[in-house]
Amino acid sequence: MKETETGKARLKAQLPTNTIVAHKTGTSGTNKNGISAAVNDIGVVFLPDGQPYFISVFVTNSKENADVNEKIIADISKVTWDYFNNKTN
């Protein structure tokens, strides 16, 4: 999962470029009413000291476009990174 090519705008987007993230993305597509049933990314993120944390972000029943849904995931990932990175320093 460390080699996953999809989801560059999701969990990894706002993390430092050298951060190791083993993850798997998922996307449902958008129905005729403009609702995305699921846009998600789940993974293991490794802090600079090598310690891992696990994160799963699911955006469901969203009327937002793909860019906004991915930014929601990226924002949550960044807040989580900041929390765990500051906790270990």
DABEL-V372861 format. One record per pair of residues at least 6 apart in sequence whose C-alpha atoms are under 7 Angstrom apart, sorted by sequence separation. I is the first residue (numbers start at 1). J is the second residue. D is the distance in whole Angstrom. If there is no record, write none. Layout:
I|J|D  I|J|D
//
This chain:
30|36|4  46|52|4  29|36|6  30|37|7  45|52|5  46|53|7  28|36|6  44|52|6  45|53|5  12|21|7  28|37|6  44|53|6  45|54|6  28|38|5  44|54|5  59|69|7  27|38|6  28|39|6  43|54|6  44|55|6  27|39|4  43|55|5  26|39|6  27|40|6  42|55|6  43|56|6  26|40|5  42|56|4  25|40|6  26|41|6  41|56|6  42|57|6  25|41|4  41|57|6  57|73|6  24|41|6  25|42|7  40|57|6  41|58|7  7|25|6  23|41|7  24|42|6  40|58|4  2|21|6  4|23|7  6|25|7  23|42|5  24|43|6  39|58|6  40|59|6  2|22|4  4|24|7  23|43|4  38|58|7  39|59|5  1|22|5  2|23|6  22|43|5  23|44|6  38|59|6  39|60|7  1|23|5  21|43|7  22|44|5  38|60|5  1|24|7  21|44|6  22|45|7  37|60|5  38|61|7  21|45|5  36|60|7  37|61|5  20|45|6  21|46|6  36|61|5  37|62|7  20|46|5  35|61|6  36|62|5  19|46|7  35|62|5  36|63|6  35|63|5  34|63|6  11|41|7  39|69|7  10|41|7  47|85|6  10|70|5  14|74|6  9|70|6  10|71|7  13|74|6  9|71|7  11|73|6  12|74|7  10|73|5  11|74|5  15|78|6  10|74|5  14|78|6  9|74|7  11|77|5
//
